[in-house]
Amino acid sequence: MEYLITGYWKDDKIEFKDYKVTSTQDSGEDDDIFYYELTEDKIKDAIAKGEDTDLEFVITSYREAT
């Protein structure tokens, strides 16, 4: 499953929008994929935790990629 996430970088607070992530481990070398292995549950958990994650960025919202 692929999702589009919106959020910001922890270090400089620069926002980003609609970065494509996938729940699979590896779907080849797709330059469009920003991050692999982010399931919907992991995304929801990251949103709930805010800056308290191991990620270098904060996810503020997401939607399923079409």
Phi, psi and omega in degrees: 000141178244145180227159172248123182251151176235143180178211179207159178280137182296320188289320184236003177063017177287129184278153172224160183220138174058044171281129183277128175236162180226151179276350181276159181290316182202121178246039182090190180262078182264112181294344180280344182273122179279321186209139180258160175064038172252097177283168178300321178296319178294322178295313179299319178296317179296322178296316181296324182277342180063238183278354183270057176227171177277353181288156177276000183222163179249131177265125180255335176198166179205165173206159179288136178285141180252000000 
